[in-house]
Amino acid sequence: MVSAGRHPKNAINAVIGDLPDNIEVVPIHKGHRWGVLGCATCDATEAIWSTPRSADNHARGLLRFVARHLHDEEG
């Protein structure tokens, strides 16, 4: 059994365990969606799926989202 704050796929769990301050994880256990990554600076979101076809590819997509939303202090 997986604890409440831990994703069942290790690759995805590694990504959500090491996020910058402006990115937050909002747990939404509804359907196939496990949660959402949200950028506090620009209000963009990215779904975190509970059972992706390829956990490694999904983790890379989440990393791309994080890289796109590394905003500097000026906005």
PDB file of N, CA, C and O in Angstrom:
ATOM      1  N   MET A   1       0.839  -1.188   0.000  1.00  0.00           N
ATOM      2  CA  MET A   1       0.000   0.000   0.000  1.00  0.00           C
ATOM      3  C   MET A   1       0.881   1.247   0.000  1.00  0.00           C
ATOM      4  O   MET A   1       1.938   1.268   0.630  1.00  0.00           O
ATOM      5  N   VAL A   2       0.450   2.259  -0.692  1.00  0.00           N
ATOM      6  CA  VAL A   2       1.206   3.499  -0.822  1.00  0.00           C
ATOM      7  C   VAL A   2       0.650   4.522   0.154  1.00  0.00           C
ATOM      8  O   VAL A   2      -0.566   4.654   0.301  1.00  0.00           O
ATOM      9  N   SER A   3       1.544   5.247   0.824  1.00  0.00           N
ATOM     10  CA  SER A   3       1.087   6.266   1.766  1.00  0.00           C
ATOM     11  C   SER A   3       0.433   7.426   1.022  1.00  0.00           C
ATOM     12  O   SER A   3       0.542   7.525  -0.200  1.00  0.00           O
ATOM     13  N   ALA A   4      -0.237   8.289   1.752  1.00  0.00           N
ATOM     14  CA  ALA A   4      -1.045   9.345   1.147  1.00  0.00           C
ATOM     15  C   ALA A   4      -0.230  10.320   0.302  1.00  0.00           C
ATOM     16  O   ALA A   4      -0.723  10.770  -0.732  1.00  0.00           O
ATOM     17  N   GLY A   5       0.987  10.662   0.696  1.00  0.00           N
ATOM     18  CA  GLY A   5       1.754  11.652  -0.037  1.00  0.00           C
ATOM     19  C   GLY A   5       2.764  11.081  -1.000  1.00  0.00           C
ATOM     20  O   GLY A   5       3.577  11.827  -1.545  1.00  0.00           O
ATOM     21  N   ARG A   6       2.741   9.783  -1.228  1.00  0.00           N
ATOM     22  CA  ARG A   6       3.755   9.130  -2.049  1.00  0.00           C
ATOM     23  C   ARG A   6       3.112   8.532  -3.292  1.00  0.00           C
ATOM     24  O   ARG A   6       2.107   7.825  -3.211  1.00  0.00           O
ATOM     25  N   HIS A   7       3.709   8.828  -4.444  1.00  0.00           N
ATOM     26  CA  HIS A   7       3.213   8.266  -5.699  1.00  0.00           C
ATOM     27  C   HIS A   7       3.703   6.829  -5.829  1.00  0.00           C
ATOM     28  O   HIS A   7       4.822   6.530  -5.409  1.00  0.00           O
ATOM     29  N   PRO A   8       2.903   5.932  -6.395  1.00  0.00           N
ATOM     30  CA  PRO A   8       3.311   4.528  -6.484  1.00  0.00           C
ATOM     31  C   PRO A   8       4.466   4.255  -7.450  1.00  0.00           C
ATOM     32  O   PRO A   8       5.119   3.218  -7.334  1.00  0.00           O
ATOM     33  N   LYS A   9       4.732   5.145  -8.389  1.00  0.00           N
ATOM     34  CA  LYS A   9       5.833   4.956  -9.342  1.00  0.00           C
ATOM     35  C   LYS A   9       7.054   5.729  -8.858  1.00  0.00           C
ATOM     36  O   LYS A   9       6.970   6.931  -8.606  1.00  0.00           O
ATOM     37  N   ASN A  10       8.188   5.044  -8.726  1.00  0.00           N
ATOM     38  CA  ASN A  10       9.387   5.651  -8.156  1.00  0.00           C
ATOM     39  C   ASN A  10       9.910   6.831  -8.970  1.00  0.00           C
ATOM     40  O   ASN A  10      10.375   7.813  -8.391  1.00  0.00           O
ATOM     41  N   ALA A  11       9.844   6.757 -10.290  1.00  0.00           N
ATOM     42  CA  ALA A  11      10.351   7.843 -11.132  1.00  0.00           C
ATOM     43  C   ALA A  11       9.555   9.126 -10.898  1.00  0.00           C
ATOM     44  O   ALA A  11      10.128  10.214 -10.833  1.00  0.00           O
ATOM     45  N   ILE A  12       8.255   8.997 -10.774  1.00  0.00           N
ATOM     46  CA  ILE A  12       7.401  10.168 -10.549  1.00  0.00           C
ATOM     47  C   ILE A  12       7.561  10.664  -9.116  1.00  0.00           C
ATOM     48  O   ILE A  12       7.571  11.869  -8.867  1.00  0.00           O
ATOM     49  N   ASN A  13       7.684   9.739  -8.186  1.00  0.00           N
ATOM     50  CA  ASN A  13       7.878  10.110  -6.788  1.00  0.00           C
ATOM     51  C   ASN A  13       9.175  10.897  -6.605  1.00  0.00           C
ATOM     52  O   ASN A  13       9.237  11.803  -5.774  1.00  0.00           O
ATOM     53  N   ALA A  14      10.208  10.556  -7.372  1.00  0.00           N
ATOM     54  CA  ALA A  14      11.471  11.288  -7.294  1.00  0.00           C
ATOM     55  C   ALA A  14      11.304  12.728  -7.773  1.00  0.00           C
ATOM     56  O   ALA A  14      11.905  13.644  -7.212  1.00  0.00           O
ATOM     57  N   VAL A  15      10.491  12.927  -8.804  1.00  0.00           N
ATOM     58  CA  VAL A  15      10.265  14.281  -9.328  1.00  0.00           C
ATOM     59  C   VAL A  15       9.488  15.124  -8.322  1.00  0.00           C
ATOM     60  O   VAL A  15       9.872  16.260  -8.040  1.00  0.00           O
ATOM     61  N   ILE A  16       8.413  14.586  -7.784  1.00  0.00           N
ATOM     62  CA  ILE A  16       7.584  15.391  -6.886  1.00  0.00           C
ATOM     63  C   ILE A  16       8.216  15.547  -5.510  1.00  0.00           C
ATOM     64  O   ILE A  16       7.769  16.372  -4.713  1.00  0.00           O
ATOM     65  N   GLY A  17       9.243  14.770  -5.227  1.00  0.00           N
ATOM     66  CA  GLY A  17       9.933  14.916  -3.953  1.00  0.00           C
ATOM     67  C   GLY A  17      10.952  16.033  -3.942  1.00  0.00           C
ATOM     68  O   GLY A  17      11.403  16.444  -2.873  1.00  0.00           O
ATOM     69  N   ASP A  18      11.326  16.535  -5.113  1.00  0.00           N
ATOM     70  CA  ASP A  18      12.373  17.554  -5.205  1.00  0.00           C
ATOM     71  C   ASP A  18      11.902  18.702  -6.097  1.00  0.00           C
ATOM     72  O   ASP A  18      12.386  18.867  -7.216  1.00  0.00           O
ATOM     73  N   LEU A  19      10.955  19.490  -5.593  1.00  0.00           N
ATOM     74  CA  LEU A  19      10.377  20.585  -6.370  1.00  0.00           C
ATOM     75  C   LEU A  19      10.834  21.936  -5.834  1.00  0.00           C
ATOM     76  O   LEU A  19      11.088  22.071  -4.637  1.00  0.00           O
ATOM     77  N   PRO A  20      10.941  22.942  -6.710  1.00  0.00           N
ATOM     78  CA  PRO A  20      11.254  24.289  -6.229  1.00  0.00           C
ATOM     79  C   PRO A  20      10.082  24.863  -5.425  1.00  0.00           C
ATOM     80  O   PRO A  20       8.992  24.292  -5.399  1.00  0.00           O
ATOM     81  N   ASP A  21      10.324  25.986  -4.783  1.00  0.00           N
ATOM     82  CA  ASP A  21       9.326  26.574  -3.883  1.00  0.00           C
ATOM     83  C   ASP A  21       8.051  27.019  -4.586  1.00  0.00           C
ATOM     84  O   ASP A  21       6.980  26.996  -3.980  1.00  0.00           O
ATOM     85  N   ASN A  22       8.141  27.425  -5.857  1.00  0.00           N
ATOM     86  CA  ASN A  22       6.947  27.945  -6.523  1.00  0.00           C
ATOM     87  C   ASN A  22       6.076  26.847  -7.144  1.00  0.00           C
ATOM     88  O   ASN A  22       4.993  27.142  -7.648  1.00  0.00           O
ATOM     89  N   ILE A  23       6.523  25.599  -7.117  1.00  0.00           N
ATOM     90  CA  ILE A  23       5.738  24.476  -7.644  1.00  0.00           C
ATOM     91  C   ILE A  23       5.204  23.671  -6.466  1.00  0.00           C
ATOM     92  O   ILE A  23       5.955  23.291  -5.568  1.00  0.00           O
ATOM     93  N   GLU A  24       3.910  23.420  -6.479  1.00  0.00           N
ATOM     94  CA  GLU A  24       3.316  22.639  -5.396  1.00  0.00           C
ATOM     95  C   GLU A  24       2.526  21.465  -5.964  1.00  0.00           C
ATOM     96  O   GLU A  24       2.065  21.499  -7.105  1.00  0.00           O
ATOM     97  N   VAL A  25       2.382  20.432  -5.148  1.00  0.00           N
ATOM     98  CA  VAL A  25       1.609  19.251  -5.519  1.00  0.00           C
ATOM     99  C   VAL A  25       0.263  19.337  -4.822  1.00  0.00           C
ATOM    100  O   VAL A  25       0.190  19.463  -3.599  1.00  0.00           O
ATOM    101  N   VAL A  26      -0.796  19.270  -5.610  1.00  0.00           N
ATOM    102  CA  VAL A  26      -2.151  19.256  -5.066  1.00  0.00           C
ATOM    103  C   VAL A  26      -2.702  17.853  -5.280  1.00  0.00           C
ATOM    104  O   VAL A  26      -2.964  17.469  -6.420  1.00  0.00           O
ATOM    105  N   PRO A  27      -2.885  17.074  -4.212  1.00  0.00           N
ATOM    106  CA  PRO A  27      -3.390  15.713  -4.390  1.00  0.00           C
ATOM    107  C   PRO A  27      -4.864  15.707  -4.784  1.00  0.00           C
ATOM    108  O   PRO A  27      -5.705  16.282  -4.094  1.00  0.00           O
ATOM    109  N   ILE A  28      -5.161  15.055  -5.892  1.00  0.00           N
ATOM    110  CA  ILE A  28      -6.537  14.894  -6.369  1.00  0.00           C
ATOM    111  C   ILE A  28      -6.666  13.435  -6.774  1.00  0.00           C
ATOM    112  O   ILE A  28      -6.252  13.058  -7.870  1.00  0.00           O
ATOM    113  N   HIS A  29      -7.224  12.628  -5.922  1.00  0.00           N
ATOM    114  CA  HIS A  29      -7.369  11.203  -6.217  1.00  0.00           C
ATOM    115  C   HIS A  29      -8.762  10.972  -6.801  1.00  0.00           C
ATOM    116  O   HIS A  29      -9.682  10.518  -6.119  1.00  0.00           O
ATOM    117  N   LYS A  30      -8.881  11.299  -8.084  1.00  0.00           N
ATOM    118  CA  LYS A  30     -10.170  11.199  -8.750  1.00  0.00           C
ATOM    119  C   LYS A  30      -9.943  10.606 -10.137  1.00  0.00           C
ATOM    120  O   LYS A  30      -9.253  11.203 -10.963  1.00  0.00           O
ATOM    121  N   GLY A  31     -10.506   9.465 -10.387  1.00  0.00           N
ATOM    122  CA  GLY A  31     -10.298   8.814 -11.675  1.00  0.00           C
ATOM    123  C   GLY A  31      -8.863   8.334 -11.797  1.00  0.00           C
ATOM    124  O   GLY A  31      -8.328   7.732 -10.865  1.00  0.00           O
ATOM    125  N   HIS A  32      -8.239   8.593 -12.930  1.00  0.00           N
ATOM    126  CA  HIS A  32      -6.858   8.182 -13.151  1.00  0.00           C
ATOM    127  C   HIS A  32      -5.868   9.253 -12.726  1.00  0.00           C
ATOM    128  O   HIS A  32      -4.657   9.044 -12.795  1.00  0.00           O
ATOM    129  N   ARG A  33      -6.365  10.377 -12.296  1.00  0.00           N
ATOM    130  CA  ARG A  33      -5.498  11.479 -11.889  1.00  0.00           C
ATOM    131  C   ARG A  33      -5.104  11.294 -10.428  1.00  0.00           C
ATOM    132  O   ARG A  33      -5.960  11.120  -9.561  1.00  0.00           O
ATOM    133  N   TRP A  34      -3.799  11.333 -10.167  1.00  0.00           N
ATOM    134  CA  TRP A  34      -3.281  11.196  -8.808  1.00  0.00           C
ATOM    135  C   TRP A  34      -3.174  12.553  -8.134  1.00  0.00           C
ATOM    136  O   TRP A  34      -3.344  12.672  -6.921  1.00  0.00           O
ATOM    137  N   GLY A  35      -2.892  13.575  -8.932  1.00  0.00           N
ATOM    138  CA  GLY A  35      -2.738  14.919  -8.397  1.00  0.00           C
ATOM    139  C   GLY A  35      -2.401  15.897  -9.503  1.00  0.00           C
ATOM    140  O   GLY A  35      -2.493  15.577 -10.688  1.00  0.00           O
ATOM    141  N   VAL A  36      -2.008  17.095  -9.097  1.00  0.00           N
ATOM    142  CA  VAL A  36      -1.695  18.159 -10.043  1.00  0.00           C
ATOM    143  C   VAL A  36      -0.458  18.895  -9.552  1.00  0.00           C
ATOM    144  O   VAL A  36      -0.329  19.192  -8.364  1.00  0.00           O
ATOM    145  N   LEU A  37       0.459  19.189 -10.484  1.00  0.00           N
ATOM    146  CA  LEU A  37       1.539  20.122 -10.189  1.00  0.00           C
ATOM    147  C   LEU A  37       1.015  21.508 -10.513  1.00  0.00           C
ATOM    148  O   LEU A  37       0.455  21.725 -11.588  1.00  0.00           O
ATOM    149  N   GLY A  38       1.189  22.435  -9.606  1.00  0.00           N
ATOM    150  CA  GLY A  38       0.717  23.789  -9.839  1.00  0.00           C
ATOM    151  C   GLY A  38       1.825  24.799  -9.644  1.00  0.00           C
ATOM    152  O   GLY A  38       2.588  24.723  -8.682  1.00  0.00           O
ATOM    153  N   CYS A  39       1.908  25.746 -10.562  1.00  0.00           N
ATOM    154  CA  CYS A  39       2.878  26.831 -10.451  1.00  0.00           C
ATOM    155  C   CYS A  39       2.194  27.996  -9.745  1.00  0.00           C
ATOM    156  O   CYS A  39       1.193  28.523 -10.230  1.00  0.00           O
ATOM    157  N   ALA A  40       2.733  28.390  -8.606  1.00  0.00           N
ATOM    158  CA  ALA A  40       2.138  29.475  -7.833  1.00  0.00           C
ATOM    159  C   ALA A  40       2.355  30.833  -8.494  1.00  0.00           C
ATOM    160  O   ALA A  40       1.616  31.777  -8.215  1.00  0.00           O
ATOM    161  N   THR A  41       3.349  30.944  -9.358  1.00  0.00           N
ATOM    162  CA  THR A  41       3.662  32.222  -9.989  1.00  0.00           C
ATOM    163  C   THR A  41       2.694  32.556 -11.118  1.00  0.00           C
ATOM    164  O   THR A  41       2.203  33.681 -11.205  1.00  0.00           O
ATOM    165  N   CYS A  42       2.418  31.575 -11.987  1.00  0.00           N
ATOM    166  CA  CYS A  42       1.588  31.868 -13.165  1.00  0.00           C
ATOM    167  C   CYS A  42       0.300  31.044 -13.211  1.00  0.00           C
ATOM    168  O   CYS A  42      -0.427  31.110 -14.202  1.00  0.00           O
ATOM    169  N   ASP A  43       0.006  30.282 -12.183  1.00  0.00           N
ATOM    170  CA  ASP A  43      -1.224  29.483 -12.071  1.00  0.00           C
ATOM    171  C   ASP A  43      -1.363  28.404 -13.139  1.00  0.00           C
ATOM    172  O   ASP A  43      -2.481  27.976 -13.429  1.00  0.00           O
ATOM    173  N   ALA A  44      -0.266  27.956 -13.728  1.00  0.00           N
ATOM    174  CA  ALA A  44      -0.311  26.852 -14.686  1.00  0.00           C
ATOM    175  C   ALA A  44      -0.375  25.528 -13.920  1.00  0.00           C
ATOM    176  O   ALA A  44       0.115  25.432 -12.795  1.00  0.00           O
ATOM    177  N   THR A  45      -0.978  24.514 -14.533  1.00  0.00           N
ATOM    178  CA  THR A  45      -1.078  23.206 -13.894  1.00  0.00           C
ATOM    179  C   THR A  45      -0.680  22.104 -14.865  1.00  0.00           C
ATOM    180  O   THR A  45      -0.739  22.273 -16.083  1.00  0.00           O
ATOM    181  N   GLU A  46      -0.279  20.987 -14.305  1.00  0.00           N
ATOM    182  CA  GLU A  46       0.066  19.794 -15.080  1.00  0.00           C
ATOM    183  C   GLU A  46      -0.430  18.586 -14.291  1.00  0.00           C
ATOM    184  O   GLU A  46      -0.150  18.461 -13.099  1.00  0.00           O
ATOM    185  N   ALA A  47      -1.163  17.703 -14.952  1.00  0.00           N
ATOM    186  CA  ALA A  47      -1.728  16.531 -14.285  1.00  0.00           C
ATOM    187  C   ALA A  47      -0.642  15.513 -13.958  1.00  0.00           C
ATOM    188  O   ALA A  47       0.299  15.316 -14.726  1.00  0.00           O
ATOM    189  N   ILE A  48      -0.793  14.875 -12.809  1.00  0.00           N
ATOM    190  CA  ILE A  48       0.051  13.745 -12.421  1.00  0.00           C
ATOM    191  C   ILE A  48      -0.856  12.522 -12.466  1.00  0.00           C
ATOM    192  O   ILE A  48      -1.794  12.408 -11.677  1.00  0.00           O
ATOM    193  N   TRP A  49      -0.576  11.615 -13.386  1.00  0.00           N
ATOM    194  CA  TRP A  49      -1.418  10.440 -13.558  1.00  0.00           C
ATOM    195  C   TRP A  49      -0.986   9.334 -12.610  1.00  0.00           C
ATOM    196  O   TRP A  49       0.202   9.182 -12.325  1.00  0.00           O
ATOM    197  N   SER A  50      -1.946   8.565 -12.125  1.00  0.00           N
ATOM    198  CA  SER A  50      -1.628   7.499 -11.173  1.00  0.00           C
ATOM    199  C   SER A  50      -1.044   6.277 -11.857  1.00  0.00           C
ATOM    200  O   SER A  50      -0.191   5.600 -11.284  1.00  0.00           O
ATOM    201  N   THR A  51      -1.484   5.983 -13.063  1.00  0.00           N
ATOM    202  CA  THR A  51      -0.990   4.803 -13.777  1.00  0.00           C
ATOM    203  C   THR A  51      -0.618   5.179 -15.206  1.00  0.00           C
ATOM    204  O   THR A  51      -1.312   4.793 -16.147  1.00  0.00           O
ATOM    205  N   PRO A  52       0.474   5.929 -15.379  1.00  0.00           N
ATOM    206  CA  PRO A  52       0.865   6.286 -16.744  1.00  0.00           C
ATOM    207  C   PRO A  52       1.377   5.065 -17.496  1.00  0.00           C
ATOM    208  O   PRO A  52       1.857   4.108 -16.889  1.00  0.00           O
ATOM    209  N   ARG A  53       1.273   5.104 -18.804  1.00  0.00           N
ATOM    210  CA  ARG A  53       1.758   3.991 -19.619  1.00  0.00           C
ATOM    211  C   ARG A  53       3.257   3.802 -19.419  1.00  0.00           C
ATOM    212  O   ARG A  53       3.734   2.674 -19.294  1.00  0.00           O
ATOM    213  N   SER A  54       3.989   4.895 -19.389  1.00  0.00           N
ATOM    214  CA  SER A  54       5.427   4.848 -19.127  1.00  0.00           C
ATOM    215  C   SER A  54       5.735   5.854 -18.019  1.00  0.00           C
ATOM    216  O   SER A  54       5.653   7.064 -18.227  1.00  0.00           O
ATOM    217  N   ALA A  55       6.086   5.347 -16.859  1.00  0.00           N
ATOM    218  CA  ALA A  55       6.363   6.225 -15.720  1.00  0.00           C
ATOM    219  C   ALA A  55       7.574   7.114 -15.986  1.00  0.00           C
ATOM    220  O   ALA A  55       7.602   8.268 -15.558  1.00  0.00           O
ATOM    221  N   ASP A  56       8.571   6.588 -16.688  1.00  0.00           N
ATOM    222  CA  ASP A  56       9.763   7.385 -16.989  1.00  0.00           C
ATOM    223  C   ASP A  56       9.433   8.550 -17.920  1.00  0.00           C
ATOM    224  O   ASP A  56       9.899   9.669 -17.701  1.00  0.00           O
ATOM    225  N   ASN A  57       8.637   8.298 -18.953  1.00  0.00           N
ATOM    226  CA  ASN A  57       8.246   9.375 -19.864  1.00  0.00           C
ATOM    227  C   ASN A  57       7.387  10.419 -19.150  1.00  0.00           C
ATOM    228  O   ASN A  57       7.542  11.619 -19.380  1.00  0.00           O
ATOM    229  N   HIS A  58       6.491   9.967 -18.296  1.00  0.00           N
ATOM    230  CA  HIS A  58       5.640  10.898 -17.558  1.00  0.00           C
ATOM    231  C   HIS A  58       6.487  11.738 -16.600  1.00  0.00           C
ATOM    232  O   HIS A  58       6.246  12.935 -16.444  1.00  0.00           O
ATOM    233  N   ALA A  59       7.467  11.120 -15.967  1.00  0.00           N
ATOM    234  CA  ALA A  59       8.361  11.852 -15.069  1.00  0.00           C
ATOM    235  C   ALA A  59       9.154  12.905 -15.845  1.00  0.00           C
ATOM    236  O   ALA A  59       9.347  14.018 -15.357  1.00  0.00           O
ATOM    237  N   ARG A  60       9.613  12.560 -17.049  1.00  0.00           N
ATOM    238  CA  ARG A  60      10.325  13.545 -17.877  1.00  0.00           C
ATOM    239  C   ARG A  60       9.408  14.702 -18.260  1.00  0.00           C
ATOM    240  O   ARG A  60       9.846  15.852 -18.304  1.00  0.00           O
ATOM    241  N   GLY A  61       8.152  14.409 -18.534  1.00  0.00           N
ATOM    242  CA  GLY A  61       7.194  15.471 -18.840  1.00  0.00           C
ATOM    243  C   GLY A  61       6.969  16.390 -17.650  1.00  0.00           C
ATOM    244  O   GLY A  61       6.843  17.604 -17.814  1.00  0.00           O
ATOM    245  N   LEU A  62       6.919  15.821 -16.461  1.00  0.00           N
ATOM    246  CA  LEU A  62       6.774  16.644 -15.258  1.00  0.00           C
ATOM    247  C   LEU A  62       8.018  17.503 -15.043  1.00  0.00           C
ATOM    248  O   LEU A  62       7.914  18.656 -14.624  1.00  0.00           O
ATOM    249  N   LEU A  63       9.192  16.942 -15.328  1.00  0.00           N
ATOM    250  CA  LEU A  63      10.429  17.723 -15.219  1.00  0.00           C
ATOM    251  C   LEU A  63      10.447  18.872 -16.226  1.00  0.00           C
ATOM    252  O   LEU A  63      10.939  19.957 -15.917  1.00  0.00           O
ATOM    253  N   ARG A  64       9.914  18.641 -17.430  1.00  0.00           N
ATOM    254  CA  ARG A  64       9.824  19.720 -18.420  1.00  0.00           C
ATOM    255  C   ARG A  64       8.908  20.831 -17.920  1.00  0.00           C
ATOM    256  O   ARG A  64       9.202  22.012 -18.103  1.00  0.00           O
ATOM    257  N   PHE A  65       7.794  20.451 -17.287  1.00  0.00           N
ATOM    258  CA  PHE A  65       6.887  21.449 -16.715  1.00  0.00           C
ATOM    259  C   PHE A  65       7.614  22.277 -15.656  1.00  0.00           C
ATOM    260  O   PHE A  65       7.506  23.503 -15.637  1.00  0.00           O
ATOM    261  N   VAL A  66       8.346  21.606 -14.782  1.00  0.00           N
ATOM    262  CA  VAL A  66       9.086  22.309 -13.730  1.00  0.00           C
ATOM    263  C   VAL A  66      10.127  23.240 -14.349  1.00  0.00           C
ATOM    264  O   VAL A  66      10.282  24.375 -13.899  1.00  0.00           O
ATOM    265  N   ALA A  67      10.837  22.777 -15.370  1.00  0.00           N
ATOM    266  CA  ALA A  67      11.864  23.602 -16.012  1.00  0.00           C
ATOM    267  C   ALA A  67      11.256  24.835 -16.684  1.00  0.00           C
ATOM    268  O   ALA A  67      11.860  25.908 -16.666  1.00  0.00           O
ATOM    269  N   ARG A  68      10.065  24.691 -17.276  1.00  0.00           N
ATOM    270  CA  ARG A  68       9.405  25.835 -17.918  1.00  0.00           C
ATOM    271  C   ARG A  68       8.914  26.855 -16.900  1.00  0.00           C
ATOM    272  O   ARG A  68       8.712  28.022 -17.236  1.00  0.00           O
ATOM    273  N   HIS A  69       8.723  26.424 -15.663  1.00  0.00           N
ATOM    274  CA  HIS A  69       8.134  27.308 -14.658  1.00  0.00           C
ATOM    275  C   HIS A  69       9.108  27.666 -13.548  1.00  0.00           C
ATOM    276  O   HIS A  69       8.702  27.906 -12.411  1.00  0.00           O
ATOM    277  N   LEU A  70      10.380  27.701 -13.875  1.00  0.00           N
ATOM    278  CA  LEU A  70      11.383  28.230 -12.953  1.00  0.00           C
ATOM    279  C   LEU A  70      11.473  29.733 -13.191  1.00  0.00           C
ATOM    280  O   LEU A  70      12.389  30.211 -13.859  1.00  0.00           O
ATOM    281  N   HIS A  71      10.527  30.461 -12.646  1.00  0.00           N
ATOM    282  CA  HIS A  71      10.457  31.903 -12.858  1.00  0.00           C
ATOM    283  C   HIS A  71      11.463  32.603 -11.960  1.00  0.00           C
ATOM    284  O   HIS A  71      11.681  32.200 -10.818  1.00  0.00           O
ATOM    285  N   ASP A  72      12.070  33.649 -12.486  1.00  0.00           N
ATOM    286  CA  ASP A  72      12.944  34.454 -11.639  1.00  0.00           C
ATOM    287  C   ASP A  72      12.094  35.437 -10.838  1.00  0.00           C
ATOM    288  O   ASP A  72      10.877  35.497 -11.016  1.00  0.00           O
ATOM    289  N   GLU A  73      12.726  36.200  -9.965  1.00  0.00           N
ATOM    290  CA  GLU A  73      11.991  37.101  -9.076  1.00  0.00           C
ATOM    291  C   GLU A  73      11.281  38.222  -9.824  1.00  0.00           C
ATOM    292  O   GLU A  73      10.306  38.779  -9.320  1.00  0.00           O
ATOM    293  N   GLU A  74      11.757  38.561 -11.022  1.00  0.00           N
ATOM    294  CA  GLU A  74      11.165  39.669 -11.770  1.00  0.00           C
ATOM    295  C   GLU A  74       9.876  39.278 -12.463  1.00  0.00           C
ATOM    296  O   GLU A  74       9.123  40.157 -12.883  1.00  0.00           O
ATOM    297  N   GLY A  75       9.595  37.988 -12.598  1.00  0.00           N
ATOM    298  CA  GLY A  75       8.350  37.558 -13.210  1.00  0.00           C
ATOM    299  C   GLY A  75       8.569  37.008 -14.548  1.00  0.00           C
ATOM    300  O   GLY A  75       7.616  36.595 -15.209  1.00  0.00           O
TER     301      GLY A  75
END
